[in-house]
Amino acid sequence: MAKIYSIILCICIFGLLPFSAHAATLSVSPSSGTYEVGERITLKVLVSGESTSLNAVSGTLSLPSSIFSIESVSKVGSVLNFWVTEPAFSASKGTVSFEGVSLGGFQGDQGTVVTVTVRAIAPGQGSVSFSSGHILANDGQGTEVMNGMRGAAFSIVKPVQKVAPPKKEIPKVTPVEVQPEITKVLEVILTPPEIARGVQKGRMSIVGRSVVPKTQVVVTFVAQDTSKVFIVTTTDNDGRFEIPVPTSLKRGIYSVSAVIVKGEDKQSDTSNALLIEVGSIISDMSWEAQIAFILLILIILYLLLRINFHFRNIRSKIQRDVSEAENTLHESFDVLRKDMTERVHEKTLAATRKEVNEITKDINTAENTIHKEIKDIGK
């Protein structure tokens, strides 16, 4: 039993390790501050994934439009190099949205996703927060590894009157006309790939082909609730590629498409769309529910082993008791028969002998009946 307890404990510990290791967060930098009305503030949306390689990041940032006016959103310096949808903002709603993929995967303490420039327009206090967010692991399955979203809090105050320094005269400089250089850029035209269903090691897969070999491909799985999973792969020497359908997908119907990506600025149009149905009851469970389900199975298995062990001990004890009862039974009836035989020898009357013989037969019958019942108990 001690071995069984050890096995269950090890399974629990090592089963939970991958989930605790796969943790990533979204945050806003700076996380706080006090600014004057009219000041521009540069906010960075950061992603951290020190313990795991990240594949895709998406989210919506909400800002209080009563004190902030969004002026721009930039992807310069981003750890994402393929944008499913370009970063965008709505000044009236006070929201910034982004959705992109890191083709090589990102792993680090902090990486910039997008940079947002806002202007303080009125005094007050407000919080910048995430209304939604997703971070997917670069594990070939698109596993959700979001572990938290941290916003920021700011105070906007009225500007302090400042005395402007005297203006200095700036000498006029006559501009020199520069002839622009004309550089011919040879554009690489990427045609969209063709994709189809396939089978890889007994599992459903997505197969496709591009005209460009050794090029990265982003395959997108879109669920009916518009949630997405991105898988990045590379075409072979013939331009072919194949990926298994991720086991992390929940049960349902998905639209699958692919895009060829060359560098950070060139990509093909979207491929043909496939509709696939995937998933199972287990895949619908959260990882916490899956762990609980596994533990339940282990507990049931342990109880069955205990019950079996208990009944085997009981059965062994019953068999010992049955054997002792049989021995006692035979000894008791042997004493009775011996006693009756002695009485027959003592008696001379035929009627008495006949009566004793009948009693002896009854004793034998009773012995056989009781012996059979004892045998049945031991089975």
C-alpha positions in Angstrom: 0.0 0.0 0.0 2.9 2.4 0.7 4.1 1.9 -2.9 0.6 2.8 -4.2 0.6 6.0 -2.1 4.0 6.9 -3.5 2.9 6.3 -7.1 -0.2 8.5 -6.7 1.8 11.3 -5.0 4.4 11.3 -7.9 1.7 11.4 -10.5 0.0 14.3 -8.8 3.3 16.3 -8.4 4.6 15.6 -11.9 1.2 16.0 -13.5 0.8 19.5 -12.1 4.4 20.6 -12.9 3.8 21.3 -16.7 0.8 23.5 -15.8 2.6 25.5 -13.2 5.6 25.9 -15.6 3.5 27.1 -18.5 2.6 30.6 -17.1 2.6 33.9 -18.9 1.2 37.4 -18.2 0.2 40.6 -19.9 1.0 43.9 -18.2 1.1 47.7 -18.8 4.3 49.8 -18.3 4.5 52.1 -16.5 2.1 50.7 -14.0 1.3 54.1 -12.3 2.2 57.8 -12.4 1.0 61.3 -12.2 0.9 63.5 -15.3 -0.3 67.0 -16.2 -3.1 67.8 -18.6 -1.6 68.1 -22.1 1.2 65.7 -21.5 1.8 62.7 -23.8 2.2 59.4 -22.2 3.9 56.3 -23.8 2.4 53.0 -22.6 3.9 49.7 -23.4 1.9 46.4 -23.4 4.4 43.8 -22.2 4.3 40.0 -22.3 6.3 37.8 -20.0 7.0 34.1 -20.7 10.3 33.3 -18.9 9.3 29.7 -18.2 7.9 28.8 -21.6 8.1 29.8 -25.3 5.2 31.9 -26.5 3.6 31.7 -29.9 0.7 34.1 -30.1 -0.6 37.1 -28.1 -3.9 38.9 -28.4 -5.9 41.3 -26.3 -7.9 44.5 -25.9 -6.7 47.3 -23.7 -9.3 49.7 -22.2 -8.5 53.3 -21.2 -10.8 55.9 -19.6 -11.7 58.3 -22.5 -12.7 60.9 -19.9 -9.0 61.7 -19.1 -7.1 60.1 -22.0 -7.1 60.5 -25.7 -5.5 57.8 -27.7 -3.2 59.2 -30.4 -1.4 56.2 -31.9 -0.5 52.5 -31.5 2.8 51.2 -32.9 4.2 47.7 -33.4 7.8 49.0 -33.7 10.1 46.9 -31.5 7.4 44.2 -30.9 8.3 40.6 -30.2 5.5 39.7 -32.6 6.5 39.6 -36.2 3.3 38.3 -37.9 0.1 40.3 -37.4 -3.2 38.4 -37.8 -4.8 41.8 -37.6 -2.9 45.1 -37.5 -2.9 46.9 -34.1 -5.7 49.4 -34.0 -7.4 51.8 -31.6 -10.8 53.5 -31.2 -10.4 57.0 -29.6 -14.2 57.2 -29.0 -14.3 53.9 -27.1 -10.9 54.2 -25.5 -9.8 50.7 -26.7 -6.6 49.3 -28.3 -6.7 45.9 -29.9 -3.9 43.6 -31.1 -3.4 40.1 -32.3 -0.1 38.7 -33.6 2.2 35.7 -33.7 5.9 35.4 -32.9 7.1 33.1 -35.7 10.2 31.9 -33.9 8.6 31.9 -30.5 9.3 34.3 -27.7 10.7 33.4 -24.3 11.9 36.0 -21.8 11.1 38.1 -18.8 9.5 40.9 -20.7 8.8 41.7 -24.3 7.0 44.6 -25.9 3.8 43.7 -27.8 2.6 47.2 -28.8 3.4 50.7 -27.8 0.4 53.1 -27.2 0.7 56.9 -27.2 -2.0 58.8 -25.3 -2.5 62.4 -24.3 -3.9 63.5 -20.9 -6.9 65.7 -21.6 -8.6 66.3 -18.3 -7.7 66.1 -14.6 -8.8 62.9 -12.7 -7.9 59.4 -11.9 -8.3 56.4 -14.1 -7.2 52.8 -14.6 -5.9 51.2 -17.7 -7.0 47.5 -17.9 -7.3 44.5 -20.2 -10.8 43.7 -21.1 -9.6 40.5 -22.8 -6.3 38.7 -23.4 -4.9 35.4 -24.7 -1.3 34.0 -24.7 -0.6 30.7 -26.5 2.4 28.5 -26.0 4.8 27.7 -28.8 4.3 23.9 -28.3 2.7 22.9 -31.6 -0.7 22.7 -29.8 -1.5 26.4 -29.2 -2.0 25.7 -25.5 -3.5 28.6 -23.5 -0.9 29.7 -20.9 -2.4 33.1 -19.7 -1.8 33.4 -16.0 -2.8 37.0 -15.4 -3.3 40.5 -16.7 -2.0 43.5 -14.8 -3.2 47.0 -15.7 -2.1 50.5 -14.5 -3.5 53.4 -12.5 -2.8 57.1 -13.3 -3.5 60.5 -11.9 -3.9 63.5 -14.2 -3.5 67.0 -12.6 -3.9 70.5 -13.9 -0.8 71.9 -15.4 1.4 74.3 -13.4 2.0 77.7 -14.9 5.6 78.0 -16.2 7.5 81.1 -17.2 8.7 80.6 -20.7 12.4 81.5 -21.3 13.2 84.3 -23.8 13.2 83.1 -27.4 16.5 82.9 -29.1 16.8 83.9 -32.7 17.6 80.9 -34.9 19.7 81.7 -38.0 18.1 80.9 -41.3 19.6 78.0 -43.2 19.1 77.8 -46.9 17.9 74.3 -47.7 20.0 72.3 -50.1 18.1 70.3 -52.7 18.9 66.6 -52.6 18.1 64.4 -55.5 16.3 61.3 -54.2 17.9 57.9 -54.8 15.7 55.6 -56.9 16.1 52.0 -55.8 14.4 49.3 -57.7 12.9 46.7 -55.3 12.1 43.3 -56.6 9.0 42.2 -55.0 8.5 38.5 -54.2 5.0 37.5 -55.0 3.8 34.8 -52.6 0.9 32.8 -53.8 -1.5 31.4 -51.1 -1.0 27.8 -50.3 -3.6 25.0 -50.8 -4.6 23.0 -47.7 -6.5 19.8 -47.2 -7.2 17.2 -44.5 -4.7 14.5 -43.9 -3.8 11.8 -41.4 -0.6 11.7 -39.4 0.1 8.8 -37.1 -3.6 8.0 -36.8 -4.5 11.6 -36.1 -6.2 14.2 -38.3 -3.7 16.6 -39.8 -3.6 19.6 -42.1 -1.5 19.2 -45.2 -0.6 21.9 -47.7 1.8 23.0 -50.4 3.5 26.3 -51.3 5.5 27.3 -54.3 8.2 28.6 -52.0 10.4 26.0 -50.2 11.8 26.5 -46.7 9.3 29.2 -45.8 7.3 29.7 -42.6 3.6 29.0 -42.6 1.1 30.2 -40.1 -1.9 27.8 -39.8 -4.9 29.3 -38.0 -7.8 27.4 -36.3 -10.8 29.6 -35.7 -13.6 28.3 -33.4 -17.3 29.1 -33.7 -16.9 31.6 -30.8 -14.1 33.3 -32.8 -11.3 32.2 -30.5 -8.1 31.3 -32.4 -5.2 28.9 -32.2 -2.0 29.6 -34.3 0.5 26.9 -35.3 3.7 27.9 -37.0 5.6 25.4 -39.3 8.0 25.5 -42.2 7.7 24.1 -45.7 10.1 21.4 -46.8 12.3 21.5 -49.9 9.3 20.8 -52.1 7.2 23.5 -50.5 5.0 20.9 -48.6 4.0 21.1 -44.9 1.9 19.0 -42.5 0.8 19.6 -38.9 -1.3 17.4 -36.7 -4.6 19.0 -35.5 -3.8 20.3 -31.9 -5.2 18.1 -29.1 -5.7 21.3 -27.1 -8.7 22.3 -29.2 -12.0 22.0 -27.5 -14.8 20.0 -29.1 -16.5 21.8 -32.0 -16.2 22.9 -35.6 -13.2 24.9 -36.7 -12.4 26.9 -39.8 -8.7 26.3 -40.8 -6.6 28.5 -43.1 -2.9 29.1 -43.8 -0.7 32.0 -44.8 2.8 31.9 -46.2 5.2 34.3 -44.5 8.6 35.5 -45.8 10.4 37.9 -43.5 8.5 40.4 -41.4 6.8 42.3 -44.2 5.8 39.8 -46.9 3.0 37.4 -46.7 0.6 35.6 -49.0 -3.1 35.9 -49.2 -5.1 33.5 -47.1 -5.4 29.9 -48.4 -8.7 28.1 -49.0 -10.7 27.5 -45.8 -11.4 24.0 -44.4 -14.1 23.1 -41.9 -13.1 20.4 -39.5 -14.8 18.9 -36.5 -12.6 18.0 -33.6 -12.4 17.5 -29.8 -13.8 15.2 -27.2 -15.3 15.4 -23.7 -11.9 15.3 -22.1 -10.6 18.2 -24.3 -13.6 20.3 -23.2 -12.3 20.1 -19.6 -10.0 22.7 -18.1 -6.6 21.4 -17.0 -7.8 21.6 -13.4 -10.8 19.4 -14.2 -8.5 16.9 -16.1 -6.3 16.7 -13.0 -9.3 16.1 -10.8 -10.6 13.5 -13.2 -7.2 11.7 -13.1 -7.1 11.8 -9.4 -10.6 10.4 -9.1 -9.6 7.5 -11.4 -6.6 6.8 -9.2 -8.6 7.0 -6.0 -11.2 4.5 -7.4 -8.4 2.2 -8.5 -6.8 2.4 -5.0 -10.2 1.7 -3.3 -10.7 -1.3 -5.6 -7.3 -2.6 -4.7 -8.1 -2.2 -1.0 -11.4 -3.9 -1.3 -9.9 -6.8 -3.2 -7.1 -7.1 -0.7 -9.7 -6.9 2.2 -11.9 -9.6 0.6 -9.0 -11.8 -0.1 -8.1 -11.7 3.6 -11.7 -12.4 4.5 -11.9 -15.3 2.0 -8.7 -16.8 3.4 -10.0 -16.6 6.9 -13.4 -18.1 5.9 -11.6 -21.0 4.2 -9.5 -21.6 7.4 -12.7 -21.6 9.5 -14.5 -23.9 7.0 -11.6 -26.4 7.2 -11.7 -26.3 11.0 -15.5 -26.7 10.9 -15.2 -29.7 8.6 -12.7 -31.4 10.8 -14.8 -30.7 13.9 -17.9 -32.0 12.1 -16.3 -35.3 11.1 -14.8 -35.8 14.5 -18.2 -35.2 16.1 -20.1 -37.6 13.8 -17.4 -40.2 14.2 -17.9 -40.1 18.0 -21.7 -40.5 17.5 -21.2 -43.5 15.1 -18.8 -45.1 17.4 -21.2 -44.7 20.3 -24.1 -46.2 18.3 -21.9 -49.1 17.2 -21.0 -49.9 20.8 -24.7 -49.7 21.7 -25.6 -52.2 18.9 -23.1 -54.7 20.2 -24.5 -54.3 23.7 -28.1 -54.9 22.6 -29.4 -58.3 21.5 -32.9 -57.5 20.4 -33.3 -57.3 16.6 -35.8 -54.4 16.9 -33.3 -52.4 18.9 -30.5 -53.1 16.4 -32.8 -52.0 13.5 -33.7 -48.8 15.3 -30.0 -48.1 15.9 -29.1 -48.7 12.3 -31.9 -46.2 11.2 -30.5 -43.6 13.6 -27.0 -44.2 12.2 -28.3 -43.6 8.6 -29.9 -40.4 9.8 -26.6 -39.3 11.4 -24.8 -40.0 8.0 -27.4 -38.0 6.1 -27.1 -35.1 8.5 -23.3 -35.2 8.3 -23.4 -35.1 4.5 -25.9 -32.2 4.5 -24.0 -30.1 7.0 -20.7 -30.8 5.1 -22.3 -29.6 1.8 -23.5 -26.4 3.5 -20.0 -25.8 5.0 -18.5 -26.3 1.5 -20.9 -23.8 0.0 -19.9 -21.2 2.6 -16.2 -21.6 1.7 -16.8 -21.0 -2.1 
